[in-house]
Amino acid sequence: MKLLDDVSDVLPTDRDAATLVGRVHDPQESGPAVVAVRGDQLVDLTDTVPTLTDLLEHRDPVELARTAAPRQSWPLASVLAAPIDGGPGPRLLAPADLQVLKAAGVTFVKSMLERVIEERAAGDVTRSAEIREQVESAIGGTLAAIRPGSDEARAVKEVLVRDGLWSQYLEVGLGPDPEIFTKAPLLAAVGAGAEIGIAEGSDWNNPEPEVALAIRSDGRIVAATLGNDVNLRDVEGRSALLLPKAKDNNASASLGPFLRLFDDGFGLDDVRNLDVRLEVRGEDGFVLDGHSSMREISRDPEELAASALGPHHQYPDGLILYTGTLFAPTEDRGAPGKGFTHQVGDVVRISTPKLGTLANRVNRSERCPQWTFGVRSLLANLAHRGLL
């Protein structure tokens, strides 16, 4: 099964108006190159900005991306069509390098309720349908319009505590403080076209299609991209303290295809109005097709950014922040009542017209290419190339 019907789907529909930057693996240098899309070419800016972090921290990232002299260039179409198995040509990497990879959880009511269901099911997928009906009947219709941290939210909490329905997920979904956690180490995310990983032993898991923000060290949000915050529902459902095991596995974070820089034609208001599509196509013929909207997020992107970075916590190289997912697939796949879970070979496509398409294929984390290129490897490679 093909990852995409047409490689042009990788790019935004208004690609000619977009300022797109990212990273590719340059096989001639055995390392990454910082790139920008210019027309039908992908230009290498690594001589000017050795890391993507350097580009984003520049006083004018848009101007640099548009005008910096390229070291070399590649036909854009050939890179987008490159094989994902480490073939001879350059291939897309995740558009992040020295930025910390963070994620906001429980930022949409629908996914918040699914976290409550996981918790009450203690990770047992066979109990999910019955518990979902109970939870949605009790509280599902009352939460969508409530602003987290408000007096109304505190009043709802009092009622739910009284009725024995309060949850740690409702606390971060409705309380004053959002959940912000570390999704993956530096350089661990995979890019468009790569395999994404579900750890062995998990039989209840799902994709989490999200919009991700690039935030500079000064707190300024400068770009957006798409992300897949792959999640093991059975593991997190056993205990929220297992969140690292549920979220951070080999190839369990994907980003891409490119960062779209904020410029005169695209900015944070556009992000606030994005509609995101999730498609899952399985080798068994299973098809899932759903949509979510950033308009339904319970906390504004600027609020999430300020919760992650500020006087209380600095990120000198900036961060990438997954903003959370509305979509928690519940359609049965296989036995009735067991809900959705991935199968090896699934093709996952996350798309929105302004950011393009992030497409990946599912494998077990243990079988995905091992993550071996870390910070030491990056520094050694850049030094060898005379870029440090």
C-alpha angles and dihedrals in degrees: 000000000000120000091223135013090220127014089220087072087075090074130068115266089242093047094147090061096042128095102218126183134168146127136281133187107248106207092197090060096033087228147070129299126201108231143184129200112241113173109302093341134085106215125205113231097173095115088061099035114020092193135031086238089062090054095049093046092052116112090246113019093174094054091046093049091051101043113021113119110256123233090209139331140221132205103266094219093055093053092048090051095046117128118256096225099081095274124178100275133066116282135193120271128192109285094242134079121156095013117108111246108231133168137202116220135203095017096139125059096227095053090041089060090049090055089052089051092051090050095050091045089051088224094306106135093195090068096048100092094052093045092046090058092049095047096044091047091051103041112352099100097044103061110056097086098040117110112224113249094016127130088253090055091051090051091051089050091055091053094046093047089051091051094046094246100113118122138182087244092056088050093061093035096052105015128090096264124062123217110257116175139166108261100187142341124271112291093007098111119100125222139229112307096023127116117264120214136234111185120242114262096037117115099168114056141126147188118260110208110205145164110240126203129213108221122189125223089260091058096254115141105224108166147009136215140163126271142186112213095194110209138195102215096187092054097047090043091060090058136341086225086071090064093115090054091046096047111026113062133127109297092356095129123061129180135179158338089217139331110253106214119221109251139146091298102041132036148138094300088059089052091051089058101043120130112209125204125205121198124181118185120183133201086237090065094259115148127190120182121176141155135213134182132220086216087077096057112123096214124044116244090243090055091051092048091050091050091054100042131029142084088325095055132015129201107193091191096039127240144251111231123199103210099209136263134266092193121085107161113224102168113127115255111187117341116035113260096021094100126205127331133159126259125203109269097033114147112220120197121186114184147164125172095242095051105029127225132318107200126182138162122231123239135152112280090235090058098043117098107284118250105245105145104087135156095289090052091049093050093046092048094049091046091050089053091051093246098122 
